[in-house]
Amino acid sequence: MIQPRVSDFIESLQPVASEVGVETARELVKYFGGTRLFIPQHWTADLNINVIGETVAKQLCRLFGPERIAIPMTPFKLEAQKRFTDELRESGCSNSEIARALGVSYRTVTRMSSGTALLTRKRHRLLDDRQIDLEELLAKFR
């Protein structure tokens, strides 16, 4: 299994990973990914963050409250995801197993494995010669 370092996490999770632990940061993504999570200053029994454990929730309140933390959908930076994908593939894991371990889609793992850039890939549209160029049209009216 992967052993992430604090520097592997997206910037918004690095303080949590360094102060409370890597597993806590991963649990926050598991339960609250894609949200801005409010951490109150004082712990109470009815807090939604208690789902990760009361002891950890108390520690989060003590260290980070009152604050809103942006919790990403995936905890790791792209470079770390690629490194973990390679490590897991070398250990014999399938794309589906890698996707579940990293919290990404099967397609993302496939693209990382094939070397296709995930965020920098530009789509090319087919252009029709009969199509009007919008910039040329607007230039006529200026």
N, C-alpha and C positions, 0 to 999 in steps of 0.2 A: 504494500500500500504506500501511498505517497506521504512524504514527510515535509509539509510546507514550512517555509520560513516566514517570518514577519514581513520581509521585503517582497514576498510573492503576492501579498494581498494588495488589493486596490487601496489607494491612499485613504479613503474614508474609513476603512477597517483596520488599518495598521495600528492606530492607538489602542483599539480594543484587543487586537491580537497580541500586542506587546505587553499590555498591562494585565489582561485577564486570561489570555491564552488563545492559542490557535484554534482549539476545538470550540471555544465559545464563539469566536468570530464565524466559524463555519455553521454553528447552530443558529446564529442570528440570521444568516443568509437563508438557511433552510426554512425557518419559520416566518421571517419578515422581509425576504428579498423583494426589492422593487418598491420599498416604502421609505418614508422618513420616520424613524422611530423616536418617540419622545422618551427620554430617560429622566424620570423625576429625581429630585434631590433626596427624597425620603422614600424608603421602601414601604409598601403596604401589601397585604395578602391578595388583593384583587388586581394587581398589575398584570398586564398581558405578557410582560417579559418573564414572568414566573414559569412559563412553559419550558424554559431552558434550565430551570432549577432555582430554588429559592436562594441558596447560598451564592450562586453566580449573579442572580438578579440583585441581591443586596450589594454585592461588590461593584456591579455596574452603576448602581445608584450612588454609591459612595464616591466612586472615581469620576463619573461622567455627568452626574446630575447637577442642575437641570440643563439638559441639552438635547437637541435633535440630531440624530445621526442618520445620514443617508446610507441605507442598506442596499447594495447593488444586487442584481439578479444572480450574478456569479461572483464568488469571492476573489478570484485570482486575476492577476494581470495577464495579458495575452501571451507574453513571453513565458510566464510560468506555466500557463495552460499547455503551450507547445512542449515545454520540457517534460511536464508530467505525462503528456500523451506519449512521448517517445519512451519514457521510463516504463510506463504501463504496457506499451506495445512490446518492448523488449522482454518483459516478464510474462508475455503470452496472453495478455488480455485482448478481448475482441473490442470492436468499436462500440458496441452496446455497453459493455462493462466499463469502458473508459468514460463514455458519456455519463453514465450514472455516477461514477466516482468523482467526476469533476463538476457535475451539475450543469452540463451543457447538452445540446442536442446531438444526435447521431450524425447529422449533416455537418455540424461544426467540427466534430472529430475527424470525419472523412476529409474535409477541406484542409484541416491542419496536417493530416497525414500525407495528403497529396502535394503539399507545398503551396497551394493556392492561397494568396493573400486574403485574409478575411475582411479587412476594413478598407483596403486600398484598391480593391478590384473595381474597375470602371466598366459599366455596361455600354455596349456599342449598339446604337439603334440603326436600323436600316432606314435610309432616307430615300424619299421619292423625289425625283427630279421635278415633278409637277408641284411639289409642296412649296409654299411661300416661306421665305426666310423672314421671321418676325422682326429681326433687327433691321433688315433692309426696309421693310414696310414702315416701321416706326421712324426711320431716318427720313423718309419722304415727307412726313408731317412736321418735322422740326424746323 
